[in-house]
Amino acid sequence: MSLILAHDLGTTGNKASLFDSSGRLIASALASYETRYPHPGWAEQNPQHWWQAVIDSTRRMLAESGRSADEIAVVGFSGQMMGCLPVNMNGTPLYNAVIWADQRAAAEAHEIAERIGTDSLYRITGHRPSANYTAAKLLWLKRHEPSVFSSAQHILQAKDYIAWRLTGSYATDCSDASGTNLYDLTARAWSDEILDKLGIDRALLPAPVPSASIIGEVTSSAADATGLKAGTPVVIGGGDGGCATVGAGVVRPGDAYNYIGSSSWLAYITEQPLYDPLQRTFTFAHLDPRYFFPTGTMQAAGGSFDWLERLLRGSQESRLYRDLDRLAETVEPGAGGLLFLPYLIGERSPYWSTSARAAFVGLTMTHGRAEMTRAVLEGVAFNLRLILDAFREQGAVFPSLRIIGGGARSALWRQIMADILEVPLQRPRLLAEATSLGAAVAAGVGVGLFKGYEAASELVPLEPGEQPDPTTYPRYRELYALFARAYHALEPIYTALAEFAPVAG
C-alpha cells in the first residue's frame, strides 16, 4: 500500500491521478462536467456531477492502470476555490454550487466593504472584498434564497463535498478557508469579527484543519460506488492554488514561482502574511501550516495570446501558435516600438479594475503579425513585472523564479520573462499537473509516506532555465516605464468606454 490517489476537482472536470511514493505518475483519468450560466455573470455547477466525475475517473484510472485499490494507501484532494455549496443536515445539496467565476454578488461584496471596512477586511483575511469570494455569495443566498439559507447546515467547497461523499465527515482545510473572505490568516481560524458583522453562524462552516489531516476513511457505500477499498484513509488536501504551489516545489520561505496559463500569477513563500499598503496583492494560507503564499494574479496572460491567435487565424482550422511564436522570435526586443496592454477582461493585480481594457499603443503600417505577437508576449511580462515590483517594494527578494503552465512551453516567452522580470528562471520537470502532485504530497504527508512538504522539492527536479540578457535591460526598462504610463493615461478613457459596452445576455 504505497500508492497515492489525488483528485483534482477543477473548473472543467475532475482528474484522478495515481502516484507512487517517489512522486512518479502511474496513471490518470479525466471526467468532465459542465458549468451553467443561467444569467449574465452567473456560473454554477451541479455537485452531483462532481461526484459522478470522481466515480468515473477513479474507475477508469484503476482499470487502465491495471493497479488494485488494495495498493492505494491514501486519497487526497485539490479543488477549485471560493465556491459556495449549501447542504442540509444529510449532506444533500440545496442549490447548485456557485463557483469562483460567479459575479452575481457584487452588491453583497460592496456591503461587506461597508460593514467590515476594506482595510480591516484586507488586514484580517489578506484579501479585498470581491464577488468572487464565498462571503459575498453566502450573503447573496441569504438575501435572495432565504429558504435555502435557513435550511443549510454546512457551506462547502468542491473538494470538501467530495471528501464528505467519501467519508461522511465534514471538513475544510486552511488554504481553501483562506480564499473565502471569512478566514483570519494570523489566528488561523474563522474570523469572529467578520462572521458577527455579517450575521453568519460559525456552525455553517466546517472547522479548518491542516491540509495533511486525515478526516476519515472511505465508507462501504463510497467504496461500492468508486471501486476504492473501504477503510482507505482520506486526507482533506487543499485549494488548487495551494496545491499548485506545493506541486511546483515551492515549499520553503523565499521560494517563488510563476504560473502562466490562461491567467497568470506570481507567488512566493513567507512566514507571515504580506499586507501591501496599496492592496495590489493578496495572501493565501500555504498547505504547510507554517507558511503563507502572497500572490498577484493577472486575468489574461495565455488568454491574450489565445485571443490574438484566434483573431489572426480567422476561419481556417489549423492553429497558428507555433507560427506566431517563430515570427515573434524574428523581432527585436521592444516589438518595433509597439506596446500591448493585456487587459482583455479587466484586471486584478495590480489595478483591480473591471473597466480596464486592452490596447495596442504605437501601432503603425510597418507593424505586422510578428510585431503584434511579440508585443502581446512582452505586454503580459510587463504586467507581471508590475506585480513582482509590488512584492519587491515590500522587501521581497527573488534570486530565481520557477515557471510552470502551458505558456512556459514557449522558449521565446520564457526568455522574454527572464529579460523583463530580470530574474533567472527555473523549469520544474513535472510529469503531472502541479495541482495533482501538490494534492498527492499533502496526502502522502498525512499518512507518513513523506516526512514533510519539503519532499516536494525533491520530487520535482529542476531543468536549466533562461538567464536574463543584460543587453536588453536598457530597452526593456524604458518600455516598462512607458507601459505603466500608458495604462494611467488610458484609465479615464476605459471608464468612459464602459458605458458603451454591450450588455451581456
KAGI-V851946 format. One line per field, one symbol per residue. ss: DSSP state (A for helix, B for strand, O for the rest). psi: psi as a letter, one per 40 degrees, with the letter a starting at -180 (. if undefined). Layout:
BEGIN
ss->???
psi->???
END
This chain:
BEGIN
ss->OOBBBBBBBOOOBBBBBBBOOOOOBBBBBBBBOOOBOOOOOOOBBOAAAAAAAAAAAAAAAAAAAOOOAAABBBBBBBBOOOOBBBBOOOOOBOOOBBOOOOOOOAAAAAAAAAAAOAAAAAAAAOOOOOOOOAAAAAAAAAAAOAAAAAAOOBBBOAAAAAAAAAAOOOOBBAAAAOOOOOBBOOOOBBOAAAAAAAOOOAAABOOBBOOOOBBBBOOAAAAAAAOOOOOOBBBOOBBAAAAAAAAOOOOOOOOBBBBBOOOBBBBBBBOOOOOOOOOOOBBBBOOOOOOBBBBBBBOOOAAAAAAAAAAAAOOOOOOOAAAAAAAAAOOOOOOOOOBBBOOOOOBOOOOOBOOOOOBBBOOOOOOOAAAAAAAAAAAAAAAAAAAAAAAAAOOOOOOBBBBBOAAAAOAAAAAAAAAAAOOBBBBBOOOOOAAAAAAAAAAAAAOOOOOOOOAAAAAOOBBOOOOOOAAAAAAAAAAAAAAAAAAAAAAAAAAAAAAAOOOOO
psi->geihhhhhgadeihhhhhiieeehhdiiihhiiihigdiheihiihdddddddddddddddddddeiiddehdihiiiiiifahhhiaeeehheiihhidehedfdddddddddddhdddddddeeiihiediddddddddddegdddddehdihiiddddddddddehhiiiddddefeeehhddefiihddddddefhhdedhihhiidehheaihiddddddeeihhehihhdaiiddddddddeegeihdiiihhhbdaiihiihieiihhhdefdiihihidheeiigiihhidgcddddddddddddbeidhiedddddddddehihefffhihhffdfaibhedfheeiiiihhehieehadddddddddddddddddddddddddeeihgdihihiiddedhdddddddddddfhiiihhgheiidddddddddddddeedidiedddddegihihaiihheeedddddddddddddddddedddddddddeiihi.
END
